Amino acid sequence: MSADSAVSPARARWNNVFQGLQKMGRSLQLPIAVLPAAGILNRLGQPDVFGADGLGWDNVSKVMKGAGGALLDGELGLPLLFCVGVSIGMAKKADGSTALAAVTGFLVYLGVLHEFPESCGQQAKVIQNIGCQAPDFSVTGFTYQNPGVFGGIIMGLMTAYFWQRFHRTRLVDWLGFFNGRRLVPIIMSFVAIAFAALCLWIWPPIGDGLESFSDWLVGLGAWGAGVFGVANRALLVIGLHQFLNVPIWFQFGSFTKPDGTVVHGDINMFLNGDPDAGQFTSGFFPIMMFALPAAALAMTHCARPNRRKEIGGLMLSVALTSFVTGITEPIEYSFLFIAPLLYVVHALLTGVSMAVTWGLGVHDGFSFSAGLIDYVINWNLATKPWAIIPIGLCFAVVYYVIFRFAITKFDLKTPGREPEEEREDITKA
């Protein structure tokens, strides 16, 4: 047996695992795509927009706040979105029955968790079916075990598995009505009961551990933000960045709203008015709104004179996309494979931006990405949002100088600098 044949099965297994992780990463983007709607609705429901401090349309404000809050709810809305999104993304040839099975399972799972409220504590009195009464006679609702988006993701994975396995199953004739796709929601009801029971047992120590890790990460301050920024850009290359983003943005950390509701995750905490949130989002604004468009400008100026106009139009398009929406992949992939060392520099500078922005006391966030749209919408929720502009301009200069120097010094074949014969071959193909 040759060495290659011995290694091949292990390599094949690793490729399958890696492809599965990439597929799951893509499936996590489906529920995340809903968040811009949630962020806009939630922002319109704030007092300074349609509320008492803005237009004075209190009822409209309540409608918008309720609509956005439903999607951002860390107990039902967000976990359910991730459950359905993951189930559809992971199941082959998924259809409406996949989503129905996911919703069925999740609602059963959540209902079981709600049958077991946490203890009110020694000083509080239990009021049946209402909540806990403190010594000062104030009453708060019961709290429950809340695995949050983790629970939703796991329920989605299990739904995809059981749907894939049983959606073509045929039962005996007298149970024929429940054949195939109609069987899966029933199966998921019982799977959800077992999973909820498991969560009631194992989630308390896991939740405490995650909370401790979150406190440690937040305690790192600018360093923690910087490490997250580097890791985020590094994992983007292989499509696994959502495995880092989802727990940080939607699970770690907690903030108690004025009505007593607890929300989790850096993005959710920021959108719900936590003045200390934004550690893992603020530093992306200088990069996405200023630095990467400057890199696009540098690549335009480095293009061959006869192609500069063509490349300028292309780079203007991707730069505007990054600036307005915060979607950076078109720019990043234009130099990632041509000049990987430039991408390494970009990842490191993203970490520097995250650290500097947080270190200067800037707290900003987004519902989708760090572009102009989120920057404007969330201006009044942010702390020192104006500081992002000078920080961003500084990083724009740094990016322009580094990119232009590296491209010309090392003759990097960025767009517009490809050899003519290579361009002719591509055109003919």
Beta strands, then each sheet from edge to edge (+ up, - down):
strand 1: 125-127
strand 2: 131-133
strand 3: 139-141
strand 4: 254-256
strand 5: 262-264
sheet 1: 1+ 2- 3+
sheet 2: 4+ 5-
end
